[in-house]
Amino acid sequence: MIELYPQSDPITADCPRCAGKEMPGTALFFQGPHVLGEHACTDCGLAFYATLPIGHAALFPVAFSRDGRFTHFDKKEGSWMALPLIRSVREATAVAAGMQLLQANPGGDLVVVNCLDGCFGHVFTKLWNVYLLQKKFPAKTLAVLLPSRFHWLLTDPTVEIWSVDLPLEELHKGVKGLDAWVRKQFARFRSVALSRVPVHPNPAALDLGEILQARPFDLEDFMRVPLQLTFVWRSDRFWLNSRLLALVDKASIKFGLQSWVRGILCYRQGRLLGRLRQKLREALPEARFYLTGLGKQGRLPAGWTDERVEQIDLEVERGWNEIHRQSHLVMGVHGSHMIIPTALAAGFVEILPRHKVRHLTEDIGRQHPGRMGQFLGRFVDEFSSPDLLAEHGVRMVKEFERVYAGWKGDVHEAM
């Protein structure tokens, strides 16, 4: 943790212009998803900002001058985070948002957990730290900076919620007035520290059923309950099974033409879903098929129960949770908000785009230990055919009883 109040830990950063080492920080600034140190280089005189090692900034640190002329960050791995941050400061893009204190505590020693992020999965995994910190520091008060749509994931009334009412896609621009609002809260506490918010906490130490307020699929019920298979859809994350269409998709993103091609890509994905269901149905005629996810564009083939929406709210989240926790398998493209479905379903098949290989685990909520994790958690390439996805799904269902019995130790050598 980083101590902030009443005394602050020393904050240093290297100068992005002259590479001067360990320049001391003069102040801190809550930008939104990031907490920045304000620095002045004692060698060349440059005034610059640098990220504190919190969340993804611990993996991809950024330093930059206030006008954005001088920068230092990992341009290969960290541009996705650094460039929006630099732009937000250089162009003063911060957006006004409603900020609200919920479940206020009387005081004591505070730990602030910053879960503001423009990515749904990032917010969810950052929140895991709240539950881990409660166990590690039961005497401390926790306050969570949180997008307002995620309130439902915090059920403990002793945890303060510092709510920011702003759409996720706006958060990277920064939150106007957040720094002053946060500092005002500090005065109520004896001391304030900032959690480092690791972005890859171990889910084995968590009760995901408690967090999601939904009981995950019990493997003991796999052979007892009606077979249910679910595909998680998103109208801007595509399974295309076509190198040409994948190139069209990437080009449309680069040149801002997504709206022109989205209908074609959704149509293609719908066709693939039709073939997938047909193949699964041939081997698993008893299966029920559900479709959840964001965006209703595209003609849906027959046989799928359509639970997609254009806007997500609490009622939708809880309805989807019921579907996912009753699903033997969930399938979908990495980035389609797969993290909660995979936390609740018995197993998953994730379609992994090649440019997302380095982020393989980030959209997965739960894996079973040992070989059962390998058996019920599978990844396939973005160009995989419906036949291949169906083969994985069929094998997972038909071979489950045998694999599960061996995994539990119910199968022994005859004496």
N, C-alpha and C positions, 0 to 999 in steps of 0.2 A: 504493500500500500504506500501511497504518497501522502505525507502529512501536509495539510493546507492551512489549518487554522487552530489555535491563534498564531503558531509559528509554522512557517513553510519549510519543507525540505529544500536544500539547494538544488536548483535546476540548471543544467548546463547543456549546451549544444554547440556543434561546430559551425563556423561561418560558411554560408553557401557561396560567398564570393572569393575569399582568400584562403579558405579551409583552416582558419585559425581554430585551435582546439579549445573545447570546453569553455565557451563564452558564457558567463553567468546570466541567468534570467533576472529580469527586473520586475516582472509581473506575470500573472496568468490570465487567460481569457477563455471563457466557455463559448466556443463558436457554435456548437450544436452537437454533431456526432464526435467532434474532436475538442480536446482541451489543448490550448496553445500556450507556450511560453513566449514572452516578449523579451528579445535579447538585443544587445548592442555590442558589436565586435570591438574589442579594445585594440585590435591591430589595424583594421582598415576603416573603422567607424560606421560600418553598415548596420542599420536597424533591420532586424529580421524576426520572423516567427519560426518556431519549431514545435512539432507535435510532442506532447508528453507520451511516454511509452504505455499507452492505454488501448485496449482492444486491438484492432488491426494495425494501429500506428506503432505498436510494439514490434510488429513484424516488418512493417514498411515505413520507417521513419521519414519525415519530410521536414526540410528547412527551406525557407524562401524569403526573399526581401518583400517588403510591403507592396512594391509596384510589380512584383512578379518577374523582374528582369534576371534575378539571380536565384537559382533553385538547386537543391540537391536532394535526390531521391532515386530509388531503384527504377529506372525508366522501363526496364523489361518486365518486372514483376509488380511494381507498385503504382504505375501510371493511373490505373482505374480509380485509385483512392486519392492520389496526389493532385492530379489535374483539376478535378472539381473543387477541391479544397483551396488551391491557389487561386482559382478563378473567383471563388466566393469572396475572398478577401480583397483581391485586386479590383474587382468590379463592384464590391459592396452589394452583393445580391441577397443579403439576409432578408428573410420573409417574416412578417409579423404573424404571431401565433398566440392563441389563448393558452395561458399557463395557469395551472391550478394546483394547489396543495391539497392532497387527499390523505386521510388517515394520519393526521399530524400527531407527533409524539412530543412529550413535555420537555425533552432535552437529553443530556448525557453525552456520550461519545458517539459521533456519527461516522458512518462509512457511506460514501456516495458511490452508486453503481450507475455509470452512464450507459444506458441501453439505447440511446438514440442512434438510429441507423436507417439508411434508405432501403435496405434489403430485409425482407420478411424473415428469412432464415437466420440472418445475423442477429436481429433483435431477439429471436427466440433462444438461440444458443447463448447469447450474452446474459439473458435472464436466468439461465441455469446457475450462474454465479451467485445469485441472490440466495438460492436454497443452500448452496455449498457454504457460503459465508455465514448463514444463520447457524449452521452446525459447528463451524470453526470458532465463531466469535459470538456466543449466545448473549453475552452481556452488552454488546454494542447495538446501537440503533442503526437500521439500514434505511437509506432513502434511494429510490430508483428513478432516474430520469428516463421517462418512458413515453413513446407515442401513445396517444389516448386510446387508440383502437386495441391496445394490448392489455388494458386494465384487467380483463377477465383472467389473465394468466397469473395474477397475484391474489391469492386467497387469504393470506395471513394479514389480519387487521393491524398487527404491530409494525408492519413495513410501510414507511411513508412512500407515497407515490407523488413524484413531481411530474405532473402530466403536461405534455406538449401537444396541443391539438393542431396537427399539421399532417397532410398526406405524406406517406413515406417518400414519394418521388420528389418532394420539395425539400426534404431535410438536408440534402447535400449543399444547398444554397446558404445554410446557416440560419439561425433563429434570432431574429431581432429582439433585443432586450433580454435575452436569456442570461447573459453574464451578470447583469445587475440583479435580476430576479433571484438567481442562485445565491449570490453573495448575501442577499438580504436574509436568506434562510439560515446562513451560518450563525448568525447572532443568537439563535435560540439554543445553541449547543456549546458544551464545554470544550470540545475539540472536534475537528473535521478532518477525515482522511479520504483519499480517493482510491477506490479499488482499481487495480490494473486490468480487470475484466478480461481474463484469458479467453480467447475465442474458440479454443478447442478443449473445453472442460470434459472430464470423463463422465459420460452419461450413466455408467454403471453405478455411480454413487448417488443417483437421483431416482426418485419415484415419479416417473413421467405420468403415471395415472393421476397422482396428486396434482401435478402442475396443470394437466389438461382437463382435470375433473371428468375423466372418462377412463374406464377400466380397459387397458390394452387386451388384445386377443389372448386368451389363455390357450397355450398349445395343447392342453389336455382336452380341449373342446374341438380340436381340428377335425376329427373324424365323426363328431357327434352333431354338429350344427350344419344347416343348409349351406352348400358351397356358394360363396360369393366372391366375385372377382371385380376389381375396380380399376379404372384408368383415370389418372389425374391430368386434366386438360388445362392448357393455358394458351390463349390466342396469340401469344408472341413468343412461345417456346415450341419448336416444331420437331416432330418426328417425320422425316420426309422420305427416307430410304432412297434418296436420289442425289447424286453429287451435283448435278446441274441445278436442281432447286435449292440445294444448300448454298450454292454460290449466289443464286438470285437473292436468297434471304440475307446473306452477308452484305451483298452490294446494296440492297434496299436500306439496311441499317446505316451503312457508311454514307449514303447520299440522301438520307431522310425520306425515303420513298416507301416506308413500310405500309402505309395506308393503301398504296396502289397495288401491292402484291399480296396483302394479307388474305384476301378472299381466296386466291388461288391456293395458297399454302394451307389454309384451313380446310379447303375442299380436299386437297391431297391427304391431309391427316385423317379426315373423316373416312376416306376410301380405305386407308390402311387399317383403321379401326374396324371397318366392316369385314375385311379379310381376316383380321386377328380374331374377331368373335367367331367367325365361321370355322376357323381351324380349332379353336378351343372347344367350340360346341360339338364338333365331331367326336372328340375324345372325352369330353365332360358334358354330356347332354343335360345333366341336372343343374348346371351352374346358372346363377343369376348374375347379370352384368350391370354395373353402375358406372356412371360418368360424373365426376365432380370436377370443380376447378373454376377458373376465372375466364370469362369471355364466352359468349354464346354464338359467335360468328362461325359459320360453316354448317353444312347440312349433315345431320347426324344419321348414320345408318340405323336400320331397324334392329331392335333387340336390346338396345341400351336404355336403361332408365336414366334420364337426363336430369342431373341435379346441379348443373352449372348455373352460375349467376354472373351478372355484370358488375355488381358491387357486393363487397363482403361486409357483413356486420356480425354482431354477437350471435344472433339467431342462426345465421348461416354457418358460422364456425361450429356451433354445437351440433347442428344437424349433420354437417360433414363428419364430425368426430364420431357420431353414432354409426354412420356408414363405414368409416374406415376401421373402427374397432371391431366390426363384424365381418371384415373382409379377410379371407384367407390370404389373398395376394392383392397388392396394389402395384400398378405399373404407371410409368410416366417418364417424361423427359426431365433431366437434371435442370433445376431452376424453376420448376412448375409448382413451387411450394410443397415439395415432397416430404419435408422434414417432419411435419405432424402426421400425415398419413403413414409414413414408415415407422413412426413411434407407436402407432396404435395397431396396425395390421399384423398378422402373423408373419408375413414375408413380403418381399418386394422384388421387382425387376426394374432397374433404373436404366433408361436409355441415356448414355453418356456421350455428349459431343466431345470431339477430340480436343478442342481447345479448353475443355473443362476437366481434363484428366487430372491436373494438379489439384483440383478442388474436389476430388472424388468423394470424400467423406462429408462435405459440408451440407448436403441436402438430405442426410440420413439421420433419423432420430433414434433408432434402436437397432441393435444387432444382438442376436442370441450368442451365448458363449460357445467357444470351441467349434466343432464341425457343424453344429446346427446353424451357427451364424453364416458359414459358407454355403450351406445347403439352402437356407431361406433368404439369403441376401445376395442378389446377383446383379451384375452390371453387363450391359451389352453395348456394342458400338452404335453410333448414330445412324449408320447405314444398314442396320440389321433389318431383316425381312420380317413380315408377320409370321411366317413359318417358324423362324428361329425364336421369336418371343413366345409363340404358342408352345413350342417344344419345351422351353424352360418352364413355362407355367404348368403344362401337363405333367412333366416329370416331378415337379415340386409337389403337386397334389397326389399323384399316384404312388410316389415312392416315400411319402411322408411317414406312413405308419411304420415301415421297416426301419428307416433311418432314425426316427424318434425312439423306437424301442431300444435300438442299440445305443443311442446317445444317453438314454436314462439308465442303461445297465440292466435292462429287462431281458436281454438275450445273453445266454451264457453257453459255454461249450458243454456238450453232453458228457457226463462222467462215464 
